Amino acid sequence: MNFFDDKIAERLGGINFGKVTEIYKFELIKRAKAAAKIAHPELSIIDMGVGEPDWPADPLVVETLSQEAGKPENRWYADNGIPEFQHAAAEYLHKVYGLHIENPIEHIVHGIGSKPILALLPICLINPGDIFLTTVPGYPVSATYTKYLGGEVFNLPLLESNSFLPDLESIPPSILKRSKALYMNYPNNPTGATATPEFFKHAVDFAHRNGIVIIHDAPYSALTYDGYKPLSFLSVDGAMDVGVEVHSLSKAFNMTGWRIGFVCGNSKAVKAYATVKDNTDSGQFRAIQKAAIQAFSHLEITQATVEKYSRRFDLLVHALCEVGFKAKKPKGSFYCYVHAPIGTEDGKVFKTASEFSDFLIRSALISTVPWDDAGNYIRFSVTFEADSIKREKEVLDEMKNRIKKLKLKF
């Protein structure tokens, strides 16, 4: 018996920690990739599943980090951030979303990426027995921490029939009575759906009526296409009273591994977050915050990224439709979300999207991410590796040709 067998907290499984046989989705994908490479050494993997930018950070941003990293004044703990970052973030929100943040020091605090922010916010809000409303499919961090804290999670399915928006009026009164917070994410991962000002207004009214805090996760909000303008939840009247919005430099500025983001919103909620954060970490390296400030002042970085993804979406959607998928170009994010096929013409049957995704990797070396939470869907990402426009076309032509050979049924 290991000394720690009866020491692990129940929130992690207690005495059964490490004994669960269920395999994490992305670990399954990784294993299938490895097996496919062995079975088909003559083919290269076409990775349409990866959820991070294929470009590195802009040289301007890298150079700023290089310059700032060696300055003695940047060696100190950053704690809850440097004021220059807060003011630069407020200016960025004004330029991109039209927001006016009069006091950035009260309304904005940085985080070591958006993931830790989403982990800490439930600590600010959830007591044992409280209910956290979350959308599925979706990013699970806040829901996971809610369970760690003794709270409960109520899932709101994102259905195509409702434009992949949660049906807030479907929540039972008994659930609403104990609900403390609602998680939303638009443009959405994995569906690529975007919200409208009307929906955000409806969500704000819902929050006011029911005393529920809104956490809007907005890492993809600057990645929008074909006339859809970047939209902040906080731009709706009354939103600042009931919620917070979480922003990240990972997607819009290709800074995934840099781990820098921020939360903006209701001053009391932001202060609560800052209190928990102050007892959790000592802040992101000041030089990284100063590099982020440089990024905020160069919106052309985001514009070039948007142009690339938009071009790739046009190619991807056309290719997927040619082989039988009913694909549509999203107005935001870098994901294309489509119904999984039901089988193949030679009799193979896919009961779930996961079964199809595994088949696609093993048979055609095309990696995707399956979602079976609200119907059987596959997520394709336009962040695949390609170092030129010519190469983008080659990759998507190769993907199309490989899928054609599978003779899928829809």
C-alpha positions as CSV (number, residue, x, y, z in Angstrom):
1,M,0.0,0.0,0.0
2,N,1.3,3.5,-0.9
3,F,1.4,6.0,1.9
4,F,-0.8,8.3,-0.1
5,D,-3.5,5.8,-0.9
6,D,-5.9,7.2,1.7
7,K,-4.5,10.8,1.7
8,I,-5.8,12.1,-1.7
9,A,-8.8,14.4,-1.4
10,E,-12.2,13.1,-2.4
11,R,-12.5,15.8,-5.0
12,L,-9.8,13.9,-7.0
13,G,-11.3,10.5,-6.3
14,G,-9.9,9.8,-2.8
15,I,-8.8,6.2,-2.4
16,N,-9.7,5.5,-6.1
17,F,-7.4,8.3,-7.4
18,G,-5.3,6.9,-10.3
19,K,-7.5,3.8,-10.6
20,V,-10.0,5.2,-13.1
21,T,-9.8,3.4,-16.4
22,E,-11.5,6.1,-18.5
23,I,-9.0,7.7,-20.9
24,Y,-9.0,11.5,-21.5
25,K,-10.3,12.4,-25.0
26,F,-7.1,14.1,-26.1
27,E,-4.9,11.2,-24.8
28,L,-7.0,8.9,-27.0
29,I,-6.4,11.1,-30.0
30,K,-2.6,11.1,-29.2
31,R,-2.6,7.3,-29.0
32,A,-4.5,6.9,-32.3
33,K,-2.0,9.3,-34.0
34,A,0.9,7.2,-32.8
35,A,-0.7,4.0,-34.0
36,A,-1.6,5.5,-37.4
37,K,2.0,6.7,-38.0
38,I,3.2,3.1,-37.4
39,A,0.5,1.6,-39.7
40,H,1.0,4.2,-42.5
41,P,4.6,5.4,-42.5
42,E,4.3,6.6,-46.0
43,L,1.7,9.3,-45.0
44,S,2.1,12.4,-42.9
45,I,-0.5,13.4,-40.3
46,I,-2.8,16.2,-41.4
47,D,-3.6,17.8,-38.0
48,M,-7.0,19.6,-38.1
49,G,-7.6,19.1,-34.4
50,V,-5.0,21.3,-32.8
51,G,-6.5,24.3,-31.0
52,E,-3.6,26.7,-30.9
53,P,-2.2,29.1,-33.5
54,D,0.3,27.8,-36.1
55,W,2.1,31.2,-36.2
56,P,4.6,32.2,-33.5
57,A,4.3,35.6,-31.7
58,D,5.1,38.6,-33.8
59,P,8.8,39.7,-33.9
60,L,7.9,43.0,-32.4
61,V,6.5,41.3,-29.4
62,V,9.4,38.9,-29.1
63,E,11.9,41.8,-29.3
64,T,10.1,43.7,-26.6
65,L,10.3,40.6,-24.3
66,S,14.0,40.3,-25.1
67,Q,14.6,43.9,-24.2
68,E,12.5,43.9,-21.1
69,A,13.7,40.5,-19.7
70,G,17.1,41.8,-18.7
71,K,16.0,45.1,-17.1
72,P,16.6,45.0,-13.3
73,E,13.3,46.7,-12.5
74,N,11.4,43.8,-14.1
75,R,12.8,41.1,-11.8
76,W,10.3,41.8,-9.0
77,Y,7.1,39.9,-8.3
78,A,4.3,41.4,-10.4
79,D,1.6,40.3,-7.9
80,N,-1.7,41.5,-9.4
81,G,-0.1,43.2,-12.3
82,I,1.5,46.4,-13.4
83,P,-0.7,49.5,-14.0
84,E,0.7,50.0,-17.5
85,F,-0.8,46.6,-18.5
86,Q,-4.2,47.5,-17.0
87,H,-4.4,50.8,-18.9
88,A,-3.2,49.2,-22.1
89,A,-5.8,46.5,-21.8
90,A,-8.5,49.2,-21.3
91,E,-7.3,51.0,-24.4
92,Y,-7.3,47.8,-26.4
93,L,-10.9,47.1,-25.3
94,H,-11.8,50.6,-26.4
95,K,-10.2,50.3,-29.8
96,V,-11.5,46.8,-30.7
97,Y,-14.9,46.7,-28.9
98,G,-15.8,50.3,-28.2
99,L,-15.7,49.8,-24.4
100,H,-15.0,52.7,-22.1
101,I,-13.4,51.6,-18.9
102,E,-13.0,54.7,-16.8
103,N,-11.0,53.1,-14.0
104,P,-8.9,50.2,-15.4
105,I,-7.2,49.7,-12.0
106,E,-10.6,48.7,-10.5
107,H,-12.1,46.9,-13.4
108,I,-9.1,45.0,-15.0
109,V,-6.6,42.5,-13.5
110,H,-4.2,40.3,-15.5
111,G,-3.9,36.5,-15.2
112,I,-1.3,33.9,-16.2
113,G,-3.5,33.0,-19.2
114,S,-7.2,32.7,-19.3
115,K,-7.3,29.2,-18.0
116,P,-6.1,30.1,-14.5
117,I,-8.6,33.0,-14.5
118,L,-11.4,30.6,-15.2
119,A,-10.1,28.3,-12.5
120,L,-10.0,31.1,-9.8
121,L,-13.4,32.7,-10.6
122,P,-15.4,29.8,-9.1
123,I,-13.4,30.2,-5.9
124,C,-14.7,33.8,-5.7
125,L,-18.3,32.7,-6.2
126,I,-19.2,29.1,-5.4
127,N,-20.2,27.8,-2.0
128,P,-21.0,24.1,-1.4
129,G,-24.4,23.3,-2.8
130,D,-24.4,26.2,-5.3
131,I,-25.1,25.4,-8.9
132,F,-22.8,26.5,-11.8
133,L,-24.5,26.7,-15.2
134,T,-22.3,25.9,-18.1
135,T,-22.6,25.2,-21.8
136,V,-21.8,21.9,-23.4
137,P,-19.8,21.1,-25.5
138,G,-17.3,23.5,-24.1
139,Y,-14.3,24.4,-22.1
140,P,-14.7,22.6,-18.7
141,V,-12.2,24.4,-16.3
142,S,-14.7,26.5,-14.3
143,A,-17.1,23.6,-14.1
144,T,-14.3,21.3,-12.8
145,Y,-13.4,23.8,-10.1
146,T,-17.0,24.2,-9.1
147,K,-17.1,20.4,-8.4
148,Y,-13.8,20.7,-6.5
149,L,-15.5,23.3,-4.3
150,G,-18.5,21.2,-3.5
151,G,-20.8,22.9,-6.0
152,E,-22.9,21.3,-8.6
153,V,-22.9,21.7,-12.4
154,F,-25.9,22.0,-14.6
155,N,-25.3,21.6,-18.4
156,L,-26.9,23.7,-21.0
157,P,-26.6,21.9,-24.4
158,L,-25.6,24.0,-27.4
159,L,-28.0,22.8,-30.2
160,E,-27.8,23.7,-33.9
161,S,-31.6,24.3,-33.8
162,N,-30.9,27.3,-31.4
163,S,-27.9,28.6,-33.3
164,F,-25.6,27.0,-30.7
165,L,-26.8,29.4,-28.0
166,P,-28.0,28.2,-24.6
167,D,-31.7,28.1,-23.9
168,L,-31.8,30.0,-20.7
169,E,-35.5,29.8,-20.3
170,S,-35.3,26.0,-20.3
171,I,-33.6,25.9,-16.9
172,P,-36.0,24.5,-14.2
173,P,-37.0,26.9,-11.4
174,S,-35.5,24.5,-8.8
175,I,-32.1,24.8,-10.5
176,L,-32.4,28.5,-11.0
177,K,-33.0,29.0,-7.3
178,R,-29.6,27.5,-6.4
179,S,-27.7,28.8,-9.4
180,K,-24.8,31.2,-8.7
181,A,-23.1,31.7,-12.0
182,L,-23.4,31.1,-15.8
183,Y,-20.4,30.4,-18.1
184,M,-20.7,31.4,-21.7
185,N,-18.1,31.5,-24.5
186,Y,-18.6,33.4,-27.8
187,P,-17.2,33.1,-30.5
188,N,-17.6,29.5,-29.3
189,N,-15.2,26.6,-28.9
190,P,-16.0,24.1,-30.4
191,T,-19.0,25.2,-32.5
192,G,-17.6,28.4,-33.9
193,A,-21.0,30.1,-33.2
194,T,-21.2,33.8,-32.5
195,A,-23.5,35.7,-30.2
196,T,-25.7,38.7,-31.1
197,P,-26.2,41.9,-29.0
198,E,-29.8,40.7,-28.6
199,F,-28.7,37.4,-27.1
200,F,-26.2,39.2,-24.7
201,K,-29.0,41.6,-23.7
202,H,-31.2,38.6,-23.0
203,A,-28.5,37.0,-20.9
204,V,-28.0,40.2,-18.9
205,D,-31.7,40.5,-18.2
206,F,-31.7,36.8,-17.2
207,A,-28.8,37.4,-14.8
208,H,-30.6,40.4,-13.2
209,R,-33.9,38.6,-12.8
210,N,-32.3,35.5,-11.2
211,G,-29.3,37.0,-9.3
212,I,-26.8,35.0,-11.4
213,V,-23.3,36.1,-12.2
214,I,-22.2,35.8,-15.9
215,I,-18.6,34.7,-16.8
216,H,-18.0,35.4,-20.4
217,D,-15.0,33.6,-21.8
218,A,-13.8,35.6,-24.8
219,P,-10.4,34.3,-26.1
220,Y,-11.7,34.1,-29.7
221,S,-13.6,37.4,-29.7
222,A,-11.2,39.3,-32.0
223,L,-11.2,36.5,-34.6
224,T,-14.2,37.3,-36.7
225,Y,-15.0,37.1,-40.4
226,D,-17.1,38.4,-43.3
227,G,-18.5,41.5,-41.7
228,Y,-19.1,40.2,-38.2
229,K,-17.5,42.7,-35.9
230,P,-15.8,41.8,-32.6
231,L,-18.4,41.9,-29.9
232,S,-17.9,42.2,-26.1
233,F,-20.5,41.0,-23.7
234,L,-19.7,44.0,-21.6
235,S,-20.9,46.4,-24.4
236,V,-24.5,45.6,-23.5
237,D,-26.2,47.9,-21.0
238,G,-26.2,46.4,-17.5
239,A,-23.5,43.7,-18.3
240,M,-20.9,45.4,-16.1
241,D,-23.3,45.1,-13.2
242,V,-23.7,41.3,-13.4
243,G,-20.6,39.9,-15.0
244,V,-17.0,39.7,-16.0
245,E,-15.3,38.9,-19.3
246,V,-12.1,37.0,-19.7
247,H,-9.7,37.9,-22.5
248,S,-6.5,36.2,-23.7
249,L,-3.6,37.2,-26.0
250,S,-3.2,33.5,-27.0
251,K,-5.4,33.4,-30.1
252,A,-5.6,37.0,-31.4
253,F,-1.8,37.6,-31.0
254,N,-0.5,34.0,-31.4
255,M,0.9,34.1,-27.8
256,T,-0.5,30.8,-26.5
257,G,2.6,29.7,-24.5
258,W,3.3,33.2,-23.1
259,R,0.4,32.8,-20.6
260,I,-1.0,36.2,-20.4
261,G,-4.7,37.4,-20.3
262,F,-7.0,39.5,-18.2
263,V,-10.4,39.7,-16.6
264,C,-12.5,42.8,-16.9
265,G,-15.9,43.6,-15.5
266,N,-17.8,44.4,-12.2
267,S,-15.3,46.0,-9.8
268,K,-16.3,43.9,-6.8
269,A,-16.0,40.7,-8.8
270,V,-12.6,41.7,-10.2
271,K,-11.5,42.6,-6.6
272,A,-12.6,39.2,-5.4
273,Y,-10.6,37.6,-8.2
274,A,-7.6,39.7,-7.3
275,T,-7.8,38.6,-3.7
276,V,-7.9,34.9,-4.6
277,K,-5.1,35.4,-7.2
278,D,-3.0,37.3,-4.7
279,N,-3.1,34.1,-2.5
280,T,-2.5,31.8,-5.5
281,D,0.3,33.2,-7.6
282,S,2.8,36.1,-7.7
283,G,1.8,37.5,-11.1
284,Q,3.1,37.0,-14.6
285,F,6.7,38.1,-15.3
286,R,6.7,41.9,-15.8
287,A,8.6,41.6,-19.1
288,I,5.8,39.4,-20.5
289,Q,3.2,42.0,-19.4
290,K,5.2,44.7,-21.2
291,A,5.4,42.5,-24.4
292,A,1.7,42.2,-24.2
293,I,1.4,45.9,-24.0
294,Q,3.3,46.1,-27.3
295,A,0.9,43.5,-28.8
296,F,-2.1,45.6,-27.8
297,S,-0.8,48.5,-29.8
298,H,-0.3,46.5,-33.0
299,L,-3.8,45.4,-34.1
300,E,-2.3,44.6,-37.5
301,I,-1.1,41.3,-35.9
302,T,-4.6,40.2,-35.3
303,Q,-5.7,41.5,-38.8
304,A,-3.1,39.4,-40.6
305,T,-4.2,36.3,-38.5
306,V,-7.8,36.9,-39.3
307,E,-7.1,37.2,-43.0
308,K,-5.2,33.9,-42.9
309,Y,-7.9,32.0,-41.0
310,S,-10.7,33.4,-43.2
311,R,-8.9,32.3,-46.3
312,R,-8.3,28.8,-44.9
313,F,-12.0,28.6,-43.8
314,D,-13.1,29.2,-47.4
315,L,-10.9,26.4,-48.6
316,L,-11.8,24.0,-45.8
317,V,-15.6,24.5,-46.0
318,H,-15.5,24.0,-49.8
319,A,-13.4,20.8,-49.4
320,L,-15.6,19.4,-46.6
321,C,-18.8,20.0,-48.6
322,E,-17.3,18.2,-51.6
323,V,-16.9,15.0,-49.6
324,G,-20.4,15.1,-48.1
325,F,-20.2,17.2,-44.9
326,K,-22.7,20.0,-44.4
327,A,-20.1,22.6,-43.5
328,K,-20.6,26.4,-43.1
329,K,-18.0,29.0,-42.6
330,P,-18.3,30.4,-39.0
331,K,-18.3,34.1,-38.2
332,G,-15.7,33.7,-35.5
333,S,-13.1,31.4,-33.8
334,F,-10.8,29.1,-35.8
335,Y,-13.1,26.0,-35.6
336,C,-15.5,24.4,-38.1
337,Y,-18.0,22.2,-36.4
338,V,-19.8,19.6,-38.5
339,H,-22.1,16.5,-38.0
340,A,-20.1,13.3,-38.0
341,P,-20.9,10.7,-40.8
342,I,-23.0,7.7,-39.8
343,G,-20.7,5.2,-41.5
344,T,-19.1,4.1,-44.7
345,E,-20.5,2.6,-47.9
346,D,-18.8,-0.7,-47.2
347,G,-20.9,-1.2,-44.0
348,K,-18.9,0.4,-41.2
349,V,-21.1,2.2,-38.7
350,F,-20.1,5.1,-36.4
351,K,-22.3,5.3,-33.3
352,T,-20.5,8.3,-32.0
353,A,-18.3,11.1,-33.3
354,S,-15.5,9.6,-31.3
355,E,-15.7,6.4,-33.3
356,F,-15.5,8.4,-36.5
357,S,-12.6,10.6,-35.3
358,D,-10.6,7.5,-34.4
359,F,-11.4,5.9,-37.8
360,L,-10.3,9.0,-39.6
361,I,-7.0,9.2,-37.8
362,R,-6.2,5.5,-38.3
363,S,-7.4,5.2,-41.8
364,A,-6.5,8.5,-43.4
365,L,-4.1,10.1,-40.8
366,I,-6.4,13.1,-40.4
367,S,-6.7,14.3,-36.8
368,T,-9.9,16.0,-35.6
369,V,-11.6,16.5,-32.2
370,P,-14.9,14.7,-31.6
371,W,-17.7,16.0,-29.5
372,D,-20.6,13.9,-28.4
373,D,-22.1,16.1,-25.7
374,A,-25.0,17.5,-27.7
375,G,-25.2,15.4,-30.9
376,N,-22.3,13.7,-32.8
377,Y,-20.0,16.4,-34.1
378,I,-16.4,16.8,-35.4
379,R,-14.3,19.9,-34.9
380,F,-11.9,20.9,-37.7
381,S,-9.4,23.6,-36.9
382,V,-7.8,26.0,-39.5
383,T,-4.6,26.2,-37.4
384,F,-3.0,23.4,-39.3
385,E,0.7,23.8,-40.3
386,A,1.2,25.5,-43.6
387,D,3.9,28.0,-44.4
388,S,2.4,29.5,-47.6
389,I,-0.9,30.0,-49.4
390,K,0.2,27.4,-51.9
391,R,0.8,24.9,-49.1
392,E,-2.6,25.7,-47.5
393,K,-4.3,24.6,-50.7
394,E,-2.1,21.5,-51.0
395,V,-2.9,20.4,-47.4
396,L,-6.7,20.8,-47.9
397,D,-6.6,19.1,-51.3
398,E,-4.8,16.2,-49.8
399,M,-7.3,16.1,-46.9
400,K,-10.2,16.1,-49.4
401,N,-8.6,13.3,-51.4
402,R,-7.9,11.1,-48.4
403,I,-11.5,11.5,-47.1
404,K,-13.0,10.8,-50.6
405,K,-11.3,7.4,-50.5
406,L,-13.2,6.5,-47.3
407,K,-16.6,6.6,-49.1
408,L,-18.5,8.1,-46.1
409,K,-22.2,7.9,-45.5
410,F,-24.1,10.9,-43.9
